[in-house]
Amino acid sequence: MTELTIETFQPHAGSTFVLHEAALPPLELTLEAIDPLRRYIETSRPPFSLIFRCPDMQVLPQETYCLEHPALGEVSIFLVPVGRDASGVQYQAVFN
């Protein structure tokens, strides 16, 4: 797959990605937010952030996970838990 950019994800806002982890059943994560980030230095792509929400209340550790999406196929993304409320756990991915 080519380099992941904000344009890669924008058409898929609100869609479901399935997280595959050997020790867990597949988990569905909804792509809730796609935000550009401030660019401090020249990089090959503008930085951006993704926020996913998982209705499962178990908080996964920050780690690179394989996410599967019907249009994007499998992508490996480093996810960090950033919040939990009554509707699930939020995870953030930052691309610099």
Biopython code that builds the backbone (N, CA, C, O; Angstrom):
import numpy as np
from Bio.PDB.StructureBuilder import StructureBuilder

atoms = [
    (1, "MET", "N", (0.845, -1.178, 0.000)),
    (1, "MET", "CA", (0.000, 0.000, 0.000)),
    (1, "MET", "C", (0.890, 1.242, 0.000)),
    (1, "MET", "O", (1.995, 1.227, 0.544)),
    (2, "THR", "N", (0.409, 2.284, -0.600)),
    (2, "THR", "CA", (1.142, 3.541, -0.634)),
    (2, "THR", "C", (1.076, 4.227, 0.728)),
    (2, "THR", "O", (0.380, 3.772, 1.636)),
    (3, "GLU", "N", (1.808, 5.323, 0.851)),
    (3, "GLU", "CA", (1.832, 6.066, 2.107)),
    (3, "GLU", "C", (0.422, 6.515, 2.499)),
    (3, "GLU", "O", (-0.342, 7.004, 1.666)),
    (4, "LEU", "N", (0.095, 6.341, 3.772)),
    (4, "LEU", "CA", (-1.216, 6.742, 4.264)),
    (4, "LEU", "C", (-1.235, 8.246, 4.477)),
    (4, "LEU", "O", (-0.332, 8.804, 5.101)),
    (5, "THR", "N", (-2.263, 8.898, 3.959)),
    (5, "THR", "CA", (-2.419, 10.345, 4.077)),
    (5, "THR", "C", (-3.811, 10.652, 4.616)),
    (5, "THR", "O", (-4.659, 9.766, 4.732)),
    (6, "ILE", "N", (-4.027, 11.912, 4.939)),
    (6, "ILE", "CA", (-5.344, 12.322, 5.420)),
    (6, "ILE", "C", (-6.403, 12.052, 4.343)),
    (6, "ILE", "O", (-7.541, 11.701, 4.653)),
    (7, "GLU", "N", (-6.011, 12.221, 3.074)),
    (7, "GLU", "CA", (-6.946, 11.968, 1.963)),
    (7, "GLU", "C", (-7.312, 10.488, 1.862)),
    (7, "GLU", "O", (-8.390, 10.152, 1.372)),
    (8, "THR", "N", (-6.432, 9.605, 2.319)),
    (8, "THR", "CA", (-6.724, 8.161, 2.331)),
    (8, "THR", "C", (-7.939, 7.884, 3.201)),
    (8, "THR", "O", (-8.787, 7.064, 2.850)),
    (9, "PHE", "N", (-8.022, 8.572, 4.342)),
    (9, "PHE", "CA", (-9.044, 8.271, 5.345)),
    (9, "PHE", "C", (-10.303, 9.117, 5.235)),
    (9, "PHE", "O", (-11.363, 8.682, 5.686)),
    (10, "GLN", "N", (-10.228, 10.309, 4.651)),
    (10, "GLN", "CA", (-11.388, 11.206, 4.636)),
    (10, "GLN", "C", (-12.664, 10.574, 4.074)),
    (10, "GLN", "O", (-13.735, 10.788, 4.642)),
    (11, "PRO", "N", (-12.593, 9.803, 2.981)),
    (11, "PRO", "CA", (-13.843, 9.201, 2.482)),
    (11, "PRO", "C", (-14.434, 8.140, 3.414)),
    (11, "PRO", "O", (-15.562, 7.692, 3.209)),
    (12, "HIS", "N", (-13.674, 7.740, 4.437)),
    (12, "HIS", "CA", (-14.101, 6.641, 5.302)),
    (12, "HIS", "C", (-14.478, 7.086, 6.718)),
    (12, "HIS", "O", (-14.609, 6.259, 7.621)),
    (13, "ALA", "N", (-14.651, 8.394, 6.903)),
    (13, "ALA", "CA", (-15.103, 8.895, 8.204)),
    (13, "ALA", "C", (-16.444, 8.245, 8.542)),
    (13, "ALA", "O", (-17.343, 8.183, 7.703)),
    (14, "GLY", "N", (-16.564, 7.770, 9.755)),
    (14, "GLY", "CA", (-17.794, 7.116, 10.197)),
    (14, "GLY", "C", (-17.871, 5.641, 9.865)),
    (14, "GLY", "O", (-18.809, 4.963, 10.286)),
    (15, "SER", "N", (-16.913, 5.133, 9.124)),
    (15, "SER", "CA", (-16.970, 3.717, 8.756)),
    (15, "SER", "C", (-16.260, 2.848, 9.795)),
    (15, "SER", "O", (-15.581, 3.347, 10.692)),
    (16, "THR", "N", (-16.436, 1.562, 9.648)),
    (16, "THR", "CA", (-15.927, 0.595, 10.621)),
    (16, "THR", "C", (-14.658, -0.077, 10.130)),
    (16, "THR", "O", (-14.561, -0.510, 8.982)),
    (17, "PHE", "N", (-13.694, -0.151, 11.025)),
    (17, "PHE", "CA", (-12.462, -0.899, 10.825)),
    (17, "PHE", "C", (-12.490, -2.052, 11.821)),
    (17, "PHE", "O", (-12.974, -1.885, 12.941)),
    (18, "VAL", "N", (-11.983, -3.210, 11.436)),
    (18, "VAL", "CA", (-11.956, -4.359, 12.339)),
    (18, "VAL", "C", (-10.521, -4.591, 12.782)),
    (18, "VAL", "O", (-9.621, -4.773, 11.962)),
    (19, "LEU", "N", (-10.324, -4.581, 14.103)),
    (19, "LEU", "CA", (-9.011, -4.805, 14.689)),
    (19, "LEU", "C", (-8.833, -6.296, 14.908)),
    (19, "LEU", "O", (-9.671, -6.957, 15.521)),
    (20, "HIS", "N", (-7.726, -6.812, 14.396)),
    (20, "HIS", "CA", (-7.412, -8.230, 14.560)),
    (20, "HIS", "C", (-6.203, -8.365, 15.475)),
    (20, "HIS", "O", (-5.121, -7.868, 15.165)),
    (21, "GLU", "N", (-6.393, -9.035, 16.594)),
    (21, "GLU", "CA", (-5.331, -9.286, 17.558)),
    (21, "GLU", "C", (-5.463, -10.749, 17.972)),
    (21, "GLU", "O", (-6.558, -11.203, 18.305)),
    (22, "ALA", "N", (-4.369, -11.479, 17.954)),
    (22, "ALA", "CA", (-4.404, -12.922, 18.194)),
    (22, "ALA", "C", (-5.115, -13.315, 19.486)),
    (22, "ALA", "O", (-5.845, -14.306, 19.497)),
    (23, "ALA", "N", (-4.928, -12.580, 20.558)),
    (23, "ALA", "CA", (-5.493, -12.963, 21.850)),
    (23, "ALA", "C", (-6.930, -12.479, 22.063)),
    (23, "ALA", "O", (-7.512, -12.730, 23.118)),
    (24, "LEU", "N", (-7.504, -11.797, 21.085)),
    (24, "LEU", "CA", (-8.835, -11.207, 21.242)),
    (24, "LEU", "C", (-9.748, -11.589, 20.087)),
    (24, "LEU", "O", (-9.281, -11.906, 18.993)),
    (25, "PRO", "N", (-11.051, -11.556, 20.335)),
    (25, "PRO", "CA", (-11.967, -11.674, 19.192)),
    (25, "PRO", "C", (-11.846, -10.388, 18.371)),
    (25, "PRO", "O", (-11.390, -9.373, 18.898)),
    (26, "PRO", "N", (-12.241, -10.404, 17.098)),
    (26, "PRO", "CA", (-12.184, -9.173, 16.291)),
    (26, "PRO", "C", (-12.985, -8.051, 16.968)),
    (26, "PRO", "O", (-14.085, -8.275, 17.473)),
    (27, "LEU", "N", (-12.416, -6.848, 16.967)),
    (27, "LEU", "CA", (-13.073, -5.684, 17.566)),
    (27, "LEU", "C", (-13.383, -4.664, 16.482)),
    (27, "LEU", "O", (-12.546, -4.384, 15.624)),
    (28, "GLU", "N", (-14.584, -4.111, 16.525)),
    (28, "GLU", "CA", (-14.971, -3.090, 15.559)),
    (28, "GLU", "C", (-14.658, -1.706, 16.118)),
    (28, "GLU", "O", (-15.048, -1.369, 17.236)),
    (29, "LEU", "N", (-13.947, -0.911, 15.317)),
    (29, "LEU", "CA", (-13.613, 0.468, 15.669)),
    (29, "LEU", "C", (-14.215, 1.380, 14.618)),
    (29, "LEU", "O", (-14.052, 1.146, 13.420)),
    (30, "THR", "N", (-14.904, 2.409, 15.055)),
    (30, "THR", "CA", (-15.490, 3.395, 14.148)),
    (30, "THR", "C", (-14.549, 4.588, 14.040)),
    (30, "THR", "O", (-14.079, 5.114, 15.049)),
    (31, "LEU", "N", (-14.279, 5.008, 12.814)),
    (31, "LEU", "CA", (-13.445, 6.181, 12.594)),
    (31, "LEU", "C", (-14.293, 7.421, 12.856)),
    (31, "LEU", "O", (-15.132, 7.796, 12.037)),
    (32, "GLU", "N", (-14.065, 8.055, 14.011)),
    (32, "GLU", "CA", (-14.897, 9.184, 14.451)),
    (32, "GLU", "C", (-14.408, 10.540, 13.966)),
    (32, "GLU", "O", (-15.217, 11.413, 13.652)),
    (33, "ALA", "N", (-13.107, 10.724, 13.901)),
    (33, "ALA", "CA", (-12.579, 12.047, 13.572)),
    (33, "ALA", "C", (-11.285, 11.928, 12.788)),
    (33, "ALA", "O", (-10.475, 11.031, 13.021)),
    (34, "ILE", "N", (-11.108, 12.854, 11.851)),
    (34, "ILE", "CA", (-9.901, 12.962, 11.032)),
    (34, "ILE", "C", (-9.509, 14.435, 11.079)),
    (34, "ILE", "O", (-10.220, 15.292, 10.555)),
    (35, "ASP", "N", (-8.380, 14.718, 11.705)),
    (35, "ASP", "CA", (-8.000, 16.110, 11.921)),
    (35, "ASP", "C", (-6.592, 16.390, 11.408)),
    (35, "ASP", "O", (-5.658, 15.651, 11.718)),
    (36, "PRO", "N", (-6.438, 17.457, 10.622)),
    (36, "PRO", "CA", (-5.084, 17.874, 10.250)),
    (36, "PRO", "C", (-4.378, 18.410, 11.488)),
    (36, "PRO", "O", (-5.012, 18.963, 12.386)),
    (37, "LEU", "N", (-3.065, 18.240, 11.526)),
    (37, "LEU", "CA", (-2.255, 18.754, 12.621)),
    (37, "LEU", "C", (-1.317, 19.832, 12.099)),
    (37, "LEU", "O", (-1.025, 19.897, 10.905)),
    (38, "ARG", "N", (-0.856, 20.661, 12.997)),
    (38, "ARG", "CA", (0.062, 21.725, 12.610)),
    (38, "ARG", "C", (1.389, 21.129, 12.152)),
    (38, "ARG", "O", (1.930, 20.212, 12.770)),
    (39, "ARG", "N", (1.883, 21.666, 11.072)),
    (39, "ARG", "CA", (3.148, 21.196, 10.499)),
    (39, "ARG", "C", (4.270, 22.093, 11.006)),
    (39, "ARG", "O", (4.301, 23.285, 10.698)),
    (40, "TYR", "N", (5.196, 21.520, 11.786)),
    (40, "TYR", "CA", (6.310, 22.282, 12.350)),
    (40, "TYR", "C", (7.566, 22.198, 11.497)),
    (40, "TYR", "O", (8.384, 23.117, 11.496)),
    (41, "ILE", "N", (7.718, 21.099, 10.773)),
    (41, "ILE", "CA", (8.867, 20.934, 9.876)),
    (41, "ILE", "C", (8.366, 20.353, 8.563)),
    (41, "ILE", "O", (7.269, 19.799, 8.499)),
    (42, "GLU", "N", (9.156, 20.481, 7.539)),
    (42, "GLU", "CA", (8.783, 19.926, 6.233)),
    (42, "GLU", "C", (8.885, 18.402, 6.288)),
    (42, "GLU", "O", (9.935, 17.850, 6.619)),
    (43, "THR", "N", (7.799, 17.744, 5.965)),
    (43, "THR", "CA", (7.757, 16.279, 5.938)),
    (43, "THR", "C", (7.152, 15.839, 4.613)),
    (43, "THR", "O", (6.647, 16.656, 3.843)),
    (44, "SER", "N", (7.210, 14.530, 4.359)),
    (44, "SER", "CA", (6.703, 14.021, 3.085)),
    (44, "SER", "C", (5.183, 14.116, 2.974)),
    (44, "SER", "O", (4.640, 14.111, 1.869)),
    (45, "ARG", "N", (4.498, 14.202, 4.111)),
    (45, "ARG", "CA", (3.037, 14.363, 4.101)),
    (45, "ARG", "C", (2.648, 15.294, 5.241)),
    (45, "ARG", "O", (3.328, 15.335, 6.266)),
    (46, "PRO", "N", (1.581, 16.026, 5.074)),
    (46, "PRO", "CA", (1.098, 16.846, 6.192)),
    (46, "PRO", "C", (0.660, 15.932, 7.347)),
    (46, "PRO", "O", (0.031, 14.902, 7.104)),
    (47, "PRO", "N", (0.978, 16.290, 8.588)),
    (47, "PRO", "CA", (0.590, 15.451, 9.727)),
    (47, "PRO", "C", (-0.923, 15.500, 9.968)),
    (47, "PRO", "O", (-1.589, 16.490, 9.667)),
    (48, "PHE", "N", (-1.439, 14.398, 10.521)),
    (48, "PHE", "CA", (-2.860, 14.326, 10.823)),
    (48, "PHE", "C", (-3.098, 13.321, 11.936)),
    (48, "PHE", "O", (-2.219, 12.536, 12.292)),
    (49, "SER", "N", (-4.307, 13.367, 12.475)),
    (49, "SER", "CA", (-4.700, 12.507, 13.578)),
    (49, "SER", "C", (-6.016, 11.820, 13.241)),
    (49, "SER", "O", (-6.892, 12.401, 12.599)),
    (50, "LEU", "N", (-6.139, 10.581, 13.681)),
    (50, "LEU", "CA", (-7.387, 9.825, 13.552)),
    (50, "LEU", "C", (-7.867, 9.470, 14.955)),
    (50, "LEU", "O", (-7.062, 9.137, 15.825)),
    (51, "ILE", "N", (-9.169, 9.540, 15.171)),
    (51, "ILE", "CA", (-9.767, 9.073, 16.422)),
    (51, "ILE", "C", (-10.744, 7.953, 16.074)),
    (51, "ILE", "O", (-11.647, 8.118, 15.254)),
    (52, "PHE", "N", (-10.534, 6.817, 16.719)),
    (52, "PHE", "CA", (-11.413, 5.663, 16.567)),
    (52, "PHE", "C", (-12.138, 5.434, 17.886)),
    (52, "PHE", "O", (-11.619, 5.763, 18.953)),
    (53, "ARG", "N", (-13.341, 4.869, 17.809)),
    (53, "ARG", "CA", (-14.073, 4.476, 19.017)),
    (53, "ARG", "C", (-14.424, 3.000, 18.916)),
    (53, "ARG", "O", (-14.896, 2.515, 17.887)),
    (54, "CYS", "N", (-14.177, 2.300, 20.025)),
    (54, "CYS", "CA", (-14.527, 0.885, 20.132)),
    (54, "CYS", "C", (-15.547, 0.732, 21.249)),
    (54, "CYS", "O", (-15.297, 1.194, 22.362)),
    (55, "PRO", "N", (-16.694, 0.098, 20.993)),
    (55, "PRO", "CA", (-17.699, -0.047, 22.044)),
    (55, "PRO", "C", (-17.273, -1.004, 23.157)),
    (55, "PRO", "O", (-17.855, -0.982, 24.241)),
    (56, "ASP", "N", (-16.269, -1.840, 22.907)),
    (56, "ASP", "CA", (-15.754, -2.748, 23.933)),
    (56, "ASP", "C", (-15.074, -1.906, 25.012)),
    (56, "ASP", "O", (-14.258, -1.044, 24.685)),
    (57, "MET", "N", (-15.383, -2.129, 26.264)),
    (57, "MET", "CA", (-14.864, -1.302, 27.352)),
    (57, "MET", "C", (-13.444, -1.670, 27.774)),
    (57, "MET", "O", (-12.815, -0.934, 28.534)),
    (58, "GLN", "N", (-12.934, -2.798, 27.289)),
    (58, "GLN", "CA", (-11.554, -3.170, 27.604)),
    (58, "GLN", "C", (-10.601, -2.195, 26.917)),
    (58, "GLN", "O", (-10.729, -1.944, 25.719)),
    (59, "VAL", "N", (-9.654, -1.650, 27.663)),
    (59, "VAL", "CA", (-8.690, -0.711, 27.108)),
    (59, "VAL", "C", (-7.471, -1.491, 26.640)),
    (59, "VAL", "O", (-6.803, -2.153, 27.435)),
    (60, "LEU", "N", (-7.188, -1.410, 25.353)),
    (60, "LEU", "CA", (-6.011, -2.077, 24.798)),
    (60, "LEU", "C", (-4.774, -1.213, 25.021)),
    (60, "LEU", "O", (-4.878, 0.014, 25.030)),
    (61, "PRO", "N", (-3.605, -1.830, 25.202)),
    (61, "PRO", "CA", (-2.388, -1.031, 25.375)),
    (61, "PRO", "C", (-1.993, -0.354, 24.063)),
    (61, "PRO", "O", (-2.361, -0.811, 22.981)),
    (62, "GLN", "N", (-1.235, 0.751, 24.175)),
    (62, "GLN", "CA", (-0.756, 1.398, 22.954)),
    (62, "GLN", "C", (0.184, 0.437, 22.251)),
    (62, "GLN", "O", (1.091, -0.145, 22.846)),
    (63, "GLU", "N", (-0.073, 0.299, 20.963)),
    (63, "GLU", "CA", (0.639, -0.711, 20.188)),
    (63, "GLU", "C", (0.243, -0.571, 18.727)),
    (63, "GLU", "O", (-0.737, 0.099, 18.404)),
    (64, "THR", "N", (1.002, -1.201, 17.853)),
    (64, "THR", "CA", (0.626, -1.253, 16.446)),
    (64, "THR", "C", (-0.332, -2.424, 16.258)),
    (64, "THR", "O", (-0.040, -3.553, 16.654)),
    (65, "TYR", "N", (-1.476, -2.138, 15.648)),
    (65, "TYR", "CA", (-2.507, -3.148, 15.421)),
    (65, "TYR", "C", (-2.819, -3.233, 13.936)),
    (65, "TYR", "O", (-2.677, -2.260, 13.196)),
    (66, "CYS", "N", (-3.246, -4.409, 13.520)),
    (66, "CYS", "CA", (-3.706, -4.615, 12.155)),
    (66, "CYS", "C", (-5.197, -4.289, 12.118)),
    (66, "CYS", "O", (-5.998, -4.920, 12.808)),
    (67, "LEU", "N", (-5.560, -3.293, 11.301)),
    (67, "LEU", "CA", (-6.962, -2.931, 11.115)),
    (67, "LEU", "C", (-7.359, -3.277, 9.690)),
    (67, "LEU", "O", (-6.611, -3.032, 8.743)),
    (68, "GLU", "N", (-8.533, -3.844, 9.556)),
    (68, "GLU", "CA", (-9.032, -4.220, 8.229)),
    (68, "GLU", "C", (-10.240, -3.359, 7.888)),
    (68, "GLU", "O", (-11.129, -3.146, 8.712)),
    (69, "HIS", "N", (-10.247, -2.869, 6.649)),
    (69, "HIS", "CA", (-11.341, -2.025, 6.164)),
    (69, "HIS", "C", (-11.734, -2.529, 4.779)),
    (69, "HIS", "O", (-10.861, -2.903, 3.997)),
    (70, "PRO", "N", (-13.041, -2.548, 4.455)),
    (70, "PRO", "CA", (-13.468, -3.078, 3.160)),
    (70, "PRO", "C", (-12.815, -2.392, 1.956)),
    (70, "PRO", "O", (-12.501, -3.059, 0.970)),
    (71, "ALA", "N", (-12.608, -1.087, 2.017)),
    (71, "ALA", "CA", (-12.031, -0.364, 0.877)),
    (71, "ALA", "C", (-10.518, -0.247, 0.943)),
    (71, "ALA", "O", (-9.860, -0.209, -0.097)),
    (72, "LEU", "N", (-9.951, -0.190, 2.145)),
    (72, "LEU", "CA", (-8.511, 0.030, 2.303)),
    (72, "LEU", "C", (-7.718, -1.260, 2.483)),
    (72, "LEU", "O", (-6.493, -1.261, 2.358)),
    (73, "GLY", "N", (-8.406, -2.346, 2.774)),
    (73, "GLY", "CA", (-7.708, -3.598, 3.047)),
    (73, "GLY", "C", (-7.119, -3.557, 4.448)),
    (73, "GLY", "O", (-7.676, -2.926, 5.346)),
    (74, "GLU", "N", (-5.983, -4.238, 4.633)),
    (74, "GLU", "CA", (-5.331, -4.271, 5.941)),
    (74, "GLU", "C", (-4.314, -3.140, 6.051)),
    (74, "GLU", "O", (-3.498, -2.931, 5.153)),
    (75, "VAL", "N", (-4.376, -2.420, 7.159)),
    (75, "VAL", "CA", (-3.408, -1.360, 7.451)),
    (75, "VAL", "C", (-2.916, -1.552, 8.879)),
    (75, "VAL", "O", (-3.693, -1.889, 9.772)),
    (76, "SER", "N", (-1.641, -1.340, 9.086)),
    (76, "SER", "CA", (-1.060, -1.401, 10.429)),
    (76, "SER", "C", (-0.975, 0.016, 10.964)),
    (76, "SER", "O", (-0.374, 0.893, 10.343)),
    (77, "ILE", "N", (-1.589, 0.234, 12.135)),
    (77, "ILE", "CA", (-1.666, 1.572, 12.707)),
    (77, "ILE", "C", (-1.330, 1.497, 14.194)),
    (77, "ILE", "O", (-1.819, 0.625, 14.912)),
    (78, "PHE", "N", (-0.483, 2.431, 14.642)),
    (78, "PHE", "CA", (-0.140, 2.540, 16.060)),
    (78, "PHE", "C", (-1.260, 3.297, 16.753)),
    (78, "PHE", "O", (-1.505, 4.465, 16.454)),
    (79, "LEU", "N", (-1.937, 2.632, 17.679)),
    (79, "LEU", "CA", (-3.077, 3.212, 18.393)),
    (79, "LEU", "C", (-2.725, 3.460, 19.857)),
    (79, "LEU", "O", (-2.039, 2.660, 20.493)),
    (80, "VAL", "N", (-3.207, 4.580, 20.370)),
    (80, "VAL", "CA", (-3.009, 4.956, 21.764)),
    (80, "VAL", "C", (-4.379, 5.204, 22.380)),
    (80, "VAL", "O", (-5.147, 6.002, 21.843)),
    (81, "PRO", "N", (-4.712, 4.547, 23.495)),
    (81, "PRO", "CA", (-5.989, 4.851, 24.148)),
    (81, "PRO", "C", (-5.946, 6.270, 24.709)),
    (81, "PRO", "O", (-4.986, 6.650, 25.380)),
    (82, "VAL", "N", (-6.992, 7.050, 24.430)),
    (82, "VAL", "CA", (-7.009, 8.448, 24.877)),
    (82, "VAL", "C", (-8.249, 8.805, 25.697)),
    (82, "VAL", "O", (-8.346, 9.922, 26.204)),
    (83, "GLY", "N", (-9.183, 7.891, 25.833)),
    (83, "GLY", "CA", (-10.367, 8.193, 26.630)),
    (83, "GLY", "C", (-11.316, 7.017, 26.696)),
    (83, "GLY", "O", (-11.291, 6.126, 25.847)),
    (84, "ARG", "N", (-12.157, 7.031, 27.725)),
    (84, "ARG", "CA", (-13.187, 6.003, 27.867)),
    (84, "ARG", "C", (-14.395, 6.659, 28.513)),
    (84, "ARG", "O", (-14.270, 7.413, 29.478)),
    (85, "ASP", "N", (-15.578, 6.356, 27.960)),
    (85, "ASP", "CA", (-16.823, 6.833, 28.544)),
    (85, "ASP", "C", (-17.864, 5.741, 28.390)),
    (85, "ASP", "O", (-17.523, 4.604, 28.063)),
    (86, "ALA", "N", (-19.110, 6.062, 28.617)),
    (86, "ALA", "CA", (-20.178, 5.062, 28.581)),
    (86, "ALA", "C", (-20.348, 4.410, 27.211)),
    (86, "ALA", "O", (-20.899, 3.313, 27.117)),
    (87, "SER", "N", (-19.882, 5.071, 26.141)),
    (87, "SER", "CA", (-20.063, 4.494, 24.801)),
    (87, "SER", "C", (-18.815, 3.785, 24.278)),
    (87, "SER", "O", (-18.794, 3.351, 23.127)),
    (88, "GLY", "N", (-17.783, 3.662, 25.101)),
    (88, "GLY", "CA", (-16.626, 2.883, 24.681)),
    (88, "GLY", "C", (-15.299, 3.579, 24.914)),
    (88, "GLY", "O", (-15.200, 4.544, 25.672)),
    (89, "VAL", "N", (-14.286, 3.062, 24.242)),
    (89, "VAL", "CA", (-12.916, 3.556, 24.390)),
    (89, "VAL", "C", (-12.511, 4.259, 23.104)),
    (89, "VAL", "O", (-12.775, 3.773, 22.005)),
    (90, "GLN", "N", (-11.867, 5.409, 23.256)),
    (90, "GLN", "CA", (-11.336, 6.133, 22.101)),
    (90, "GLN", "C", (-9.840, 5.858, 21.973)),
    (90, "GLN", "O", (-9.110, 5.810, 22.963)),
    (91, "TYR", "N", (-9.407, 5.681, 20.729)),
    (91, "TYR", "CA", (-8.008, 5.457, 20.405)),
    (91, "TYR", "C", (-7.582, 6.505, 19.376)),
    (91, "TYR", "O", (-8.351, 6.856, 18.482)),
    (92, "GLN", "N", (-6.360, 6.997, 19.510)),
    (92, "GLN", "CA", (-5.842, 7.976, 18.582)),
    (92, "GLN", "C", (-4.647, 7.402, 17.835)),
    (92, "GLN", "O", (-3.823, 6.679, 18.396)),
    (93, "ALA", "N", (-4.576, 7.742, 16.565)),
    (93, "ALA", "CA", (-3.403, 7.452, 15.721)),
    (93, "ALA", "C", (-2.910, 8.775, 15.180)),
    (93, "ALA", "O", (-3.689, 9.550, 14.624)),
    (94, "VAL", "N", (-1.618, 9.042, 15.337)),
    (94, "VAL", "CA", (-1.026, 10.279, 14.844)),
    (94, "VAL", "C", (-0.032, 9.939, 13.754)),
    (94, "VAL", "O", (0.839, 9.089, 13.938)),
    (95, "PHE", "N", (-0.166, 10.611, 12.611)),
    (95, "PHE", "CA", (0.730, 10.417, 11.478)),
    (95, "PHE", "C", (1.520, 11.698, 11.279)),
    (95, "PHE", "O", (0.951, 12.749, 10.986)),
    (96, "ASN", "N", (2.831, 11.608, 11.440)),
    (96, "ASN", "CA", (3.719, 12.766, 11.282)),
    (96, "ASN", "C", (4.374, 12.750, 9.923)),
    (96, "ASN", "O", (5.157, 13.645, 9.605)),
]
sb = StructureBuilder()
sb.init_structure("model")
sb.init_model(0)
sb.init_chain("A")
sb.init_seg("    ")
for serial, (resi, resn, name, xyz) in enumerate(atoms, 1):
    if name == "N":
        sb.init_residue(resn, " ", resi, " ")
    sb.init_atom(name, np.array(xyz, "f"), 0.0, 1.0, " ", f" {name:<3s}", serial, name[0])
structure = sb.get_structure()
